[in-house]
């Protein structure tokens, strides 16, 4: 099962990656927006006054009169050779374009008048002063009759200057008394209700008519094209990030799918690559563990089929032989002897079947473990009493220190722990010459039991094989000693499901074999098998 805490580093890396992506998008998007707005602002500075400067370039007298008046903006006619321009700027001027240059003391606007002079306009507050200059130009043109004389002449002339001009019926159309006062005192009033709103100017013409002039909107940093661009940038970035994450996940899932297909074809050694701490990586690791378990179970099944067929052959053959002897036997004593032998063989078969079923339960997945507080010292003493009764010719002793008797309990499945200790002590009695010693070593966290005998012991090269199912060693540990080669395998699996291990070595006290059981005093959950899984 997945552990949320173990996934925390992965999620932290994902969050860090997303934070870096967000930072990168912010920096890149900010630089892109600033760059585009710099171009847009330059275009705004050059496009907004272009109609006005085009008209002024064709009317130098109006330029001189406006330059002499207090128009706010400074107008000058400069000789061509007095203005320092590069080739690109000169070519743009030659095509009738407006040039805008932002200098420390204001914004300078240039337009070619003729081949010998250039119109220069300097403004400090670009938007307001260009709006007021356009309105003053309207008044100037009206005063000198420079505009058309048709009924809609004012509107038409305003369009030529890039503004929308119309006469007002009365002063009630003015936005406030302050505007009216400015018109009365200065003949012109500038009105802008907000920084993002388009400005309006109000002026009194020569004949006393009030006019309203509507100007283009000021420069908007976050105009809708920029908002659309930012949205597209965010969407593309999210799309790339999601595609990258999903592509990695898809690749991992494809590899798992391939491994599943190979296992379905019988290739039980198929595995996926070692994964990271992501969900897909954890899934791959879980799949590998499952595949390992399946491969081991199939191996155990084959091993059991081979071992069981071999183990059943001898007692079945003896039972068949005994039945044949009974059919031809007339001697009552011989008959009783054969029946006793058959009963012994049946008992042997029953014990073998019990061993096989126990081993199968322990090997094929997690057994049902009723873990409870168990007195291990009492279990050891009970096993010794049972074994001593069956082997009175041997001396079976237990060494249990006082500290072990003070804390004798552990969380364990009583039947299985009893079976593990019983198998080891029973195995020691089969190979011991005279003595078997059981030692208990308990501390706050760990339980340890050593079972030693004074037999011939186990060669070191066979220590790795001794816990293999149906394995028997040569020399002194042969079939004559009994057993089916499953007892120690059962011990190993019982300790595995308790979160412990079983070891074998040489006894320093008795000189024979020494089997050791080690497992934790406390199980991780109520179900030990689940905890180990």
Backbone torsions as a table, in degrees:
resi	resn	phi	psi	omega
1	UNK	NA	150.6	-175.9
2	UNK	-76.0	142.1	176.9
3	UNK	-106.8	118.4	-176.7
4	UNK	-61.0	-37.2	-179.0
5	UNK	-63.9	-36.6	-179.6
6	UNK	-69.3	-21.8	178.0
7	UNK	-85.2	-10.9	-176.3
8	UNK	-57.3	-47.6	178.1
9	UNK	-57.8	-37.1	178.9
10	UNK	-64.5	-47.3	179.2
11	UNK	-62.5	-36.3	176.9
12	UNK	-62.3	-40.9	177.9
13	UNK	-65.4	-40.0	177.9
14	UNK	-62.5	-45.4	179.6
15	UNK	-64.0	-40.2	177.6
16	UNK	-63.9	-40.8	177.8
17	UNK	-62.1	-45.9	179.1
18	UNK	-64.2	-36.7	177.5
19	UNK	-64.5	-41.9	177.6
20	UNK	-64.8	-40.6	177.3
21	UNK	-61.7	-44.8	179.1
22	UNK	-61.5	-42.1	178.5
23	UNK	-64.0	-43.4	179.2
24	UNK	-62.7	-43.5	178.4
25	UNK	-63.9	-39.7	179.3
26	UNK	-63.2	-46.2	-180.0
27	UNK	-65.7	-46.6	-179.5
28	UNK	-65.6	-44.8	179.6
29	UNK	-63.2	-40.6	177.7
30	UNK	-62.3	-44.7	178.5
31	UNK	-63.8	-40.1	179.7
32	UNK	-65.7	-44.7	179.9
33	UNK	-63.6	-43.3	178.9
34	UNK	-63.0	-42.3	179.6
35	UNK	-64.6	-45.7	179.6
36	UNK	-65.7	-39.4	179.5
37	UNK	-68.2	-31.2	175.7
38	UNK	-63.5	-40.4	177.1
39	UNK	-67.9	-43.9	179.5
40	UNK	-62.1	-40.9	-179.2
41	UNK	-67.3	-37.7	176.7
42	UNK	-63.7	-41.5	177.6
43	UNK	-65.6	-37.5	177.8
44	UNK	-62.9	-42.7	179.8
45	UNK	-63.8	-31.3	-175.9
46	UNK	-93.4	-30.6	-177.3
47	UNK	-83.2	-35.4	-175.8
48	UNK	-62.1	-48.2	-178.5
49	UNK	-86.8	1.8	-173.6
50	UNK	-60.3	-45.5	178.0
51	UNK	-61.5	-40.6	179.7
52	UNK	-63.8	-46.9	-177.8
53	UNK	-71.1	-28.3	176.1
54	UNK	-64.8	-41.7	179.2
55	UNK	-68.8	-42.6	179.5
56	UNK	-63.7	-34.6	179.7
57	UNK	-63.7	-25.9	179.3
58	UNK	-91.3	-3.2	-179.0
59	UNK	-134.9	76.0	-179.2
60	UNK	-59.5	-30.2	178.5
61	UNK	-63.3	-40.6	177.8
62	UNK	-64.2	-33.4	178.9
63	UNK	-66.0	-43.4	-177.8
64	UNK	-66.3	-38.7	-179.6
65	UNK	-68.6	-42.1	178.0
66	UNK	-66.1	-36.0	179.3
67	UNK	-66.8	-31.2	-179.6
68	UNK	-79.8	-21.1	-179.2
69	UNK	-88.7	169.2	177.1
70	UNK	-85.9	75.5	-174.9
71	UNK	-91.2	1.8	-177.8
72	UNK	83.8	-61.0	175.5
73	UNK	-77.7	147.3	179.2
74	UNK	-98.8	122.8	-179.6
75	UNK	-110.8	136.2	177.2
76	UNK	-142.9	147.8	169.9
77	UNK	-105.8	117.4	-174.1
78	UNK	-113.7	143.6	173.6
79	UNK	-62.8	150.9	-175.2
80	UNK	-61.8	-37.2	-173.9
81	UNK	-79.8	-6.0	179.7
82	UNK	-90.7	-9.2	-179.7
83	UNK	-103.2	124.8	-179.6
84	UNK	-85.6	110.5	-179.3
85	UNK	-131.8	146.7	175.4
86	UNK	-84.1	177.9	-175.4
87	UNK	-63.4	-39.2	-179.2
88	UNK	-65.6	-43.2	179.7
89	UNK	-63.9	-41.8	178.6
90	UNK	-62.6	-39.3	179.4
91	UNK	-67.4	-38.7	178.1
92	UNK	-64.9	-42.6	176.9
93	UNK	-62.4	-38.3	179.5
94	UNK	-63.6	-26.7	177.4
95	UNK	-89.8	10.6	175.6
96	UNK	81.6	17.2	-179.9
97	UNK	-88.0	161.3	177.0
98	UNK	-97.1	138.3	175.9
99	UNK	-109.2	136.0	177.7
100	UNK	-120.4	130.9	178.6
101	UNK	-129.7	125.4	-178.9
102	UNK	-95.6	111.8	179.4
103	UNK	-115.5	177.8	-174.1
104	UNK	-62.9	-35.1	-175.6
105	UNK	-97.1	6.0	177.5
106	UNK	151.0	-173.0	179.2
107	UNK	-103.9	129.0	-178.7
108	UNK	-106.6	130.8	179.5
109	UNK	-116.1	136.0	-177.5
110	UNK	-127.8	141.4	171.3
111	UNK	-148.8	141.8	-176.9
112	UNK	-72.8	127.0	176.2
113	UNK	-85.8	-53.9	176.7
114	UNK	-152.9	-167.8	-176.3
115	UNK	-70.3	-11.4	-175.3
116	UNK	-115.4	-16.8	-176.1
117	UNK	-136.8	159.0	-178.9
118	UNK	-129.2	137.6	173.5
119	UNK	-84.9	126.1	177.3
120	UNK	-118.8	130.8	175.1
121	UNK	-124.2	125.5	176.8
122	UNK	-111.3	129.9	178.3
123	UNK	-132.0	148.9	175.6
124	UNK	-99.8	-46.8	173.8
125	UNK	-103.2	93.3	-167.2
126	UNK	-56.8	-55.1	-170.7
127	UNK	-64.3	-46.2	-176.7
128	UNK	-69.2	-45.6	-175.0
129	UNK	-70.2	-33.1	175.9
130	UNK	-69.2	-38.1	177.2
131	UNK	-62.8	-45.3	180.0
132	UNK	-66.1	-36.4	179.3
133	UNK	-65.8	-39.1	178.1
134	UNK	-64.4	-39.4	179.4
135	UNK	-68.3	-40.1	177.7
136	UNK	-64.5	-35.4	177.9
137	UNK	-65.9	-37.6	175.1
138	UNK	-60.3	-46.0	-180.0
139	UNK	-64.2	-40.9	179.4
140	UNK	-63.8	-44.3	-179.8
141	UNK	-64.5	-37.7	178.6
142	UNK	-67.4	-37.9	-177.5
143	UNK	-68.6	-35.2	-177.1
144	UNK	-100.8	3.4	178.2
145	UNK	68.4	31.4	-178.3
146	UNK	-83.1	-14.5	179.5
147	UNK	-96.6	172.5	-178.3
148	UNK	-67.3	159.6	-177.4
149	UNK	-104.8	6.7	179.6
150	UNK	-71.2	165.7	179.8
151	UNK	-57.0	-37.7	-179.3
152	UNK	-95.7	25.4	-175.8
153	UNK	-63.2	-39.5	-178.9
154	UNK	-61.0	-46.6	-179.3
155	UNK	-65.0	-43.6	-179.0
156	UNK	-63.8	-41.5	-179.6
157	UNK	-68.9	-36.9	176.3
158	UNK	-60.8	-38.5	177.3
159	UNK	-62.3	-39.2	178.1
160	UNK	-61.8	-30.2	178.8
161	UNK	-91.0	-0.7	178.3
162	UNK	85.4	20.6	179.6
163	UNK	-132.3	170.6	178.0
164	UNK	-114.7	110.7	-176.9
165	UNK	-113.0	142.8	177.3
166	UNK	-153.9	149.2	178.5
167	UNK	-78.3	153.6	178.0
168	UNK	-106.1	140.6	-178.1
169	UNK	-71.8	-38.6	-178.1
170	UNK	-153.5	172.1	178.7
171	UNK	-71.3	-11.2	178.2
172	UNK	-65.9	-20.3	-179.6
173	UNK	-79.4	-8.2	178.3
174	UNK	-72.1	148.1	-175.6
175	UNK	-73.0	-9.6	-179.9
176	UNK	177.8	166.6	-179.3
177	UNK	-65.9	-31.5	180.0
178	UNK	-63.4	-39.7	177.6
179	UNK	-65.4	-42.0	178.7
180	UNK	-61.7	-42.2	179.7
181	UNK	-62.5	-40.5	178.4
182	UNK	-65.7	-39.8	179.6
183	UNK	-63.8	-41.3	-179.9
184	UNK	-65.7	-42.6	-174.6
185	UNK	-81.2	-38.0	-171.2
186	UNK	-117.9	-1.1	-175.6
187	UNK	65.7	4.5	-177.8
188	UNK	-156.5	138.2	177.1
189	UNK	-136.1	137.9	179.4
190	UNK	-105.5	131.8	-177.3
191	UNK	-137.0	124.0	176.7
192	UNK	-138.1	108.9	-174.3
193	UNK	-66.6	-22.1	179.5
194	UNK	-159.1	163.3	-176.5
195	UNK	-62.6	-32.2	-178.1
196	UNK	-93.7	-5.5	-177.7
197	UNK	-86.4	151.8	176.5
198	UNK	-70.0	141.9	-177.5
199	UNK	-84.0	156.0	172.3
200	UNK	-130.3	142.3	174.1
201	UNK	-120.6	148.1	-179.3
202	UNK	-124.5	134.1	-176.2
203	UNK	-141.0	156.7	176.4
204	UNK	-107.3	123.1	-177.3
205	UNK	-79.5	179.3	-176.5
206	UNK	-61.5	-38.9	-178.9
207	UNK	-84.3	8.9	178.4
208	UNK	87.5	0.5	179.8
209	UNK	-72.0	135.0	173.6
210	UNK	-85.9	136.1	176.6
211	UNK	-125.5	152.2	174.3
212	UNK	-115.1	131.4	180.0
213	UNK	-118.9	118.9	177.6
214	UNK	-97.7	130.8	-175.1
215	UNK	-107.9	160.7	176.7
216	UNK	-60.5	155.7	-179.4
217	UNK	-63.5	150.5	177.3
218	UNK	-68.5	170.9	-179.8
219	UNK	-64.9	129.1	179.4
220	UNK	-107.6	116.2	179.2
221	UNK	-63.3	-45.2	-180.0
222	UNK	-103.7	62.6	173.8
223	UNK	-71.3	162.5	-174.9
224	UNK	-59.6	-32.9	175.7
225	UNK	-62.8	-35.2	179.1
226	UNK	-70.6	-39.5	177.3
227	UNK	-63.7	-41.9	177.3
228	UNK	-62.6	-41.6	178.8
229	UNK	-63.6	-42.9	178.6
230	UNK	-62.8	-41.6	178.1
231	UNK	-62.4	-43.0	178.5
232	UNK	-63.0	-41.6	179.8
233	UNK	-62.2	-46.0	178.8
234	UNK	-63.0	-43.4	-179.6
235	UNK	-63.1	-42.7	178.8
236	UNK	-64.2	-41.3	179.9
237	UNK	-64.1	-46.8	177.7
238	UNK	-60.9	-39.4	178.6
239	UNK	-62.5	-43.3	179.3
240	UNK	-64.9	-43.8	-179.6
241	UNK	-64.3	-46.1	179.8
242	UNK	-63.7	-41.2	178.1
243	UNK	-62.1	-41.3	179.5
244	UNK	-62.7	-46.2	-179.3
245	UNK	-66.3	-42.7	-180.0
246	UNK	-69.5	-33.1	178.1
247	UNK	-64.8	-41.4	176.8
248	UNK	-63.9	-44.0	178.7
249	UNK	-63.6	-41.3	179.6
250	UNK	-63.4	-41.9	178.5
251	UNK	-61.5	-42.8	178.9
252	UNK	-64.8	-42.4	-179.9
253	UNK	-66.9	-34.7	176.8
254	UNK	-64.9	-39.5	177.9
255	UNK	-65.3	-38.8	177.1
256	UNK	-66.0	-40.8	178.3
257	UNK	-61.2	-42.0	177.9
258	UNK	-62.5	-41.5	178.9
259	UNK	-65.3	-38.2	177.5
260	UNK	-62.3	-42.1	179.4
261	UNK	-63.6	-39.4	179.5
262	UNK	-66.1	-41.7	177.7
263	UNK	-63.8	-38.0	178.2
264	UNK	-62.6	-27.9	177.5
265	UNK	-83.2	-1.9	178.6
266	UNK	102.6	1.3	178.3
267	UNK	-85.2	84.2	-173.0
268	UNK	-71.6	-10.6	178.6
269	UNK	-90.2	7.0	179.2
270	UNK	-67.7	133.8	178.8
271	UNK	-141.3	159.8	173.8
272	UNK	-97.8	160.4	-178.6
273	UNK	-63.6	155.3	179.2
274	UNK	-61.3	127.6	-174.7
275	UNK	-98.3	173.4	175.9
276	UNK	-92.3	-159.6	-177.7
277	UNK	-90.9	10.2	177.1
278	UNK	-71.8	171.9	178.7
279	UNK	-60.8	-44.6	179.3
280	UNK	-64.5	-39.6	178.0
281	UNK	-64.1	-42.2	177.0
282	UNK	-64.5	-38.3	177.2
283	UNK	-63.6	-41.6	177.3
284	UNK	-62.1	-42.3	178.0
285	UNK	-64.0	-40.9	177.7
286	UNK	-63.9	-38.6	177.4
287	UNK	-63.5	-42.4	179.4
288	UNK	-62.7	-39.7	177.6
289	UNK	-65.0	-40.5	177.6
290	UNK	-63.3	-43.5	179.6
291	UNK	-63.9	-40.1	176.2
292	UNK	-60.3	-42.8	-178.7
293	UNK	-65.8	-42.3	178.8
294	UNK	-63.2	-44.7	179.9
295	UNK	-62.6	-39.7	178.9
296	UNK	-67.4	-39.8	179.3
297	UNK	-64.4	-40.4	177.2
298	UNK	-63.6	-40.8	176.7
299	UNK	-63.4	-41.6	177.7
300	UNK	-62.8	-40.8	179.7
301	UNK	-61.4	-46.6	178.8
302	UNK	-63.2	-41.2	-179.9
303	UNK	-63.7	-40.6	-179.9
304	UNK	-67.8	-41.4	178.7
305	UNK	-60.2	-44.4	179.4
306	UNK	-66.7	-45.7	-177.4
307	UNK	-67.9	-42.8	-178.8
308	UNK	-64.4	-43.0	179.6
309	UNK	-61.4	-35.1	179.3
310	UNK	-73.1	-42.0	-176.8
311	UNK	-71.1	-34.1	-178.6
312	UNK	-74.7	-23.3	-174.7
313	UNK	-60.0	-44.1	-174.5
314	UNK	-68.6	-52.9	-180.0
315	UNK	-64.9	-35.2	177.8
316	UNK	-65.3	-40.8	178.2
317	UNK	-64.1	-38.9	179.1
318	UNK	-68.1	-39.0	177.7
319	UNK	-63.9	-43.2	178.7
320	UNK	-61.1	-43.3	179.2
321	UNK	-62.7	-42.1	179.4
322	UNK	-63.1	-40.9	178.8
323	UNK	-62.4	-41.3	178.4
324	UNK	-64.8	-37.5	178.2
325	UNK	-65.8	-38.7	180.0
326	UNK	-63.1	-38.5	-179.3
327	UNK	-61.1	-33.3	-176.3
328	UNK	-104.2	6.4	-173.7
329	UNK	-97.7	131.5	175.0
330	UNK	-112.1	-12.6	-178.1
331	UNK	-80.7	120.8	-179.8
332	UNK	-59.2	-39.2	179.9
333	UNK	-65.4	-43.3	178.0
334	UNK	-63.8	-38.4	179.3
335	UNK	-62.7	-46.0	177.9
336	UNK	-61.4	-39.6	179.0
337	UNK	-61.8	-43.6	-179.1
338	UNK	-68.2	-39.9	177.9
339	UNK	-63.6	-39.4	177.0
340	UNK	-63.3	-39.3	179.0
341	UNK	-66.0	-41.2	178.7
342	UNK	-63.5	-42.9	178.0
343	UNK	-60.5	-39.6	177.6
344	UNK	-64.2	-40.8	178.4
345	UNK	-65.6	-39.3	177.7
346	UNK	-64.1	-39.7	176.5
347	UNK	-62.0	-38.1	178.5
348	UNK	-65.7	-41.4	177.4
349	UNK	-63.5	-40.5	179.1
350	UNK	-62.5	-42.7	178.0
351	UNK	-65.5	-39.8	179.1
352	UNK	-63.4	-44.8	179.3
353	UNK	-62.2	-40.6	177.6
354	UNK	-61.7	-43.5	178.0
355	UNK	-62.2	-44.0	-177.7
356	UNK	-64.4	-44.3	-179.5
357	UNK	-64.9	-41.6	177.9
358	UNK	-62.3	-46.0	179.3
359	UNK	-61.5	-42.0	180.0
360	UNK	-63.0	-42.6	179.0
361	UNK	-61.2	-39.2	-177.8
362	UNK	-76.6	-28.3	-176.9
363	UNK	-85.9	-38.1	-170.9
364	UNK	-92.3	70.4	176.9
365	UNK	90.2	-178.3	-176.3
366	UNK	-75.4	121.5	176.7
367	UNK	-73.9	164.4	176.9
368	UNK	-75.9	112.3	-174.5
369	UNK	-109.7	106.9	176.9
370	UNK	-85.3	75.0	-176.1
371	UNK	-68.3	134.2	178.0
372	UNK	-152.9	169.2	178.7
373	UNK	-68.9	116.6	-172.2
374	UNK	-123.4	135.1	176.9
375	UNK	-82.1	103.1	-175.6
376	UNK	-71.5	-36.6	179.1
377	UNK	-61.8	-44.8	178.2
378	UNK	-62.3	-38.7	178.4
379	UNK	-63.3	-43.5	179.0
380	UNK	-61.7	-46.7	-179.0
381	UNK	-64.3	-36.3	177.7
382	UNK	-65.2	-43.3	178.6
383	UNK	-62.6	-41.3	-179.7
384	UNK	-63.3	-42.1	177.9
385	UNK	-61.8	-42.8	-179.6
386	UNK	-64.2	-44.4	-177.8
387	UNK	-72.9	-33.4	179.4
388	UNK	-66.2	-34.1	179.5
389	UNK	-68.7	-30.5	179.5
390	UNK	-87.6	-22.3	178.3
391	UNK	-128.7	72.5	-179.4
392	UNK	-68.9	-14.4	-179.5
393	UNK	-77.0	-12.2	-178.6
394	UNK	-106.6	157.9	174.4
395	UNK	-103.6	113.9	-179.1
396	UNK	-112.9	113.8	-177.5
397	UNK	-116.4	157.1	176.3
398	UNK	-127.3	133.8	175.0
399	UNK	-109.6	108.8	-176.7
400	UNK	-125.8	105.6	-179.3
401	UNK	-62.1	161.4	-179.7
402	UNK	-61.7	-38.9	-178.4
403	UNK	-65.5	-29.4	176.2
404	UNK	-71.4	-36.8	179.2
405	UNK	-71.3	-26.8	179.1
406	UNK	-72.1	-34.0	177.7
407	UNK	-128.8	74.7	-173.4
408	UNK	-86.8	-7.7	-170.2
409	UNK	-93.0	159.8	174.6
410	UNK	-154.1	158.1	174.9
411	UNK	-80.9	112.6	-175.4
412	UNK	-157.4	166.2	173.5
413	UNK	-88.3	110.5	-169.1
414	UNK	-57.0	-43.6	-176.0
415	UNK	-64.4	-43.4	-176.5
416	UNK	-71.9	-40.5	178.0
417	UNK	-63.8	-41.1	176.3
418	UNK	-60.6	-41.7	-179.4
419	UNK	-65.2	-40.1	-179.6
420	UNK	-64.2	-47.6	179.8
421	UNK	-65.7	-40.3	179.6
422	UNK	-62.1	-42.5	179.6
423	UNK	-62.6	-41.7	-179.2
424	UNK	-68.2	-45.6	-179.9
425	UNK	-65.9	-41.8	177.0
426	UNK	-61.5	-39.6	177.3
427	UNK	-63.9	-39.9	179.4
428	UNK	-66.2	-37.8	-179.5
429	UNK	-67.6	-27.2	179.7
430	UNK	-72.8	-28.9	-174.6
431	UNK	-110.7	-5.9	-179.1
432	UNK	-75.9	150.6	174.8
433	UNK	-85.3	-44.7	-177.8
434	UNK	-148.9	-25.3	-170.9
435	UNK	-131.6	142.3	171.7
436	UNK	-131.1	134.3	-177.7
437	UNK	-125.4	129.3	176.5
438	UNK	-115.0	123.5	-178.7
439	UNK	-119.1	138.2	179.4
440	UNK	-113.2	132.0	177.5
441	UNK	-133.0	105.5	-177.2
442	UNK	-117.1	139.9	169.8
443	UNK	-130.2	-167.8	-173.2
444	UNK	-66.0	-26.1	-174.4
445	UNK	-119.4	-20.1	-169.5
446	UNK	-130.3	142.0	173.8
447	UNK	-111.2	133.8	-179.8
448	UNK	-139.2	132.9	178.0
449	UNK	-130.0	128.4	176.4
450	UNK	-109.9	129.1	176.5
451	UNK	-116.8	116.5	-174.3
452	UNK	-121.0	151.5	174.7
453	UNK	-137.1	167.1	-179.3
454	UNK	-104.8	27.8	178.3
455	UNK	-78.2	-159.1	-176.2
456	UNK	-75.4	-16.8	-179.4
457	UNK	81.3	-179.0	-178.3
458	UNK	-120.4	128.1	177.9
459	UNK	-57.6	144.4	-175.9
460	UNK	-60.8	-32.8	-179.5
461	UNK	-69.1	-13.4	179.6
462	UNK	-101.2	2.6	-177.1
463	UNK	-63.3	-34.7	-178.7
464	UNK	-74.0	-21.9	-176.2
465	UNK	-94.2	-13.0	-168.5
466	UNK	-67.3	-25.0	180.0
467	UNK	-94.4	5.9	178.9
468	UNK	-78.2	138.9	-177.7
469	UNK	-62.4	140.1	177.7
470	UNK	61.4	17.8	178.6
471	UNK	-91.0	132.8	172.4
472	UNK	-128.0	142.0	-179.6
473	UNK	-92.6	160.4	-178.4
474	UNK	-79.2	-168.7	176.3
475	UNK	60.2	-126.1	-171.8
476	UNK	-72.3	-24.2	-176.7
477	UNK	-97.5	73.9	-174.9
478	UNK	-114.8	-176.7	180.0
479	UNK	-60.2	-26.9	-179.5
480	UNK	-58.8	-26.6	-179.1
481	UNK	-81.0	-5.1	178.4
482	UNK	88.5	-178.1	179.7
483	UNK	89.1	167.0	-176.1
484	UNK	-123.9	6.2	-179.4
485	UNK	80.9	14.8	-179.5
486	UNK	-110.8	-19.2	-173.6
487	UNK	-58.8	-48.0	-178.3
488	UNK	-72.5	-31.2	174.8
489	UNK	-63.9	-39.7	177.0
490	UNK	-63.3	-42.2	177.7
491	UNK	-58.5	-46.0	-179.0
492	UNK	-60.2	-44.2	-178.1
493	UNK	-69.9	-36.0	176.7
494	UNK	-61.3	-44.6	179.5
495	UNK	-67.1	-34.1	178.2
496	UNK	-61.3	-45.9	-178.1
497	UNK	-74.0	-10.5	172.3
498	UNK	-97.7	6.1	179.7
499	UNK	77.7	20.5	-178.5
500	UNK	-121.7	-164.5	-178.1
501	UNK	-145.0	160.2	175.2
502	UNK	-120.9	136.5	-178.1
503	UNK	-126.7	161.5	173.4
504	UNK	-133.8	144.5	178.4
505	UNK	-158.2	-158.8	-179.8
506	UNK	-109.7	136.5	-180.0
507	UNK	-76.9	124.3	177.4
508	UNK	-78.9	-22.8	-177.7
509	UNK	-87.9	-41.4	-175.5
510	UNK	-108.7	-14.4	175.4
511	UNK	87.6	-8.3	179.5
512	UNK	-96.5	-143.2	179.3
513	UNK	-84.0	153.3	176.5
514	UNK	-134.7	113.3	177.3
515	UNK	-102.1	136.0	-175.4
516	UNK	-123.8	132.7	172.8
517	UNK	-111.2	130.6	178.9
518	UNK	-134.7	127.2	176.7
519	UNK	-152.9	159.6	-177.5
520	UNK	-73.0	146.4	178.1
521	UNK	-65.6	-35.2	-177.7
522	UNK	-114.1	135.1	175.9
523	UNK	-87.4	151.8	-174.8
524	UNK	-66.9	-38.2	178.5
525	UNK	-136.4	-179.4	177.9
526	UNK	-66.4	-25.1	178.0
527	UNK	-110.3	107.5	-175.8
528	UNK	-62.1	-39.7	179.1
529	UNK	-58.9	-42.3	178.8
530	UNK	-64.3	-37.3	179.6
531	UNK	-63.7	-43.1	-178.6
532	UNK	-67.6	-40.7	179.4
533	UNK	-60.7	NA	NA
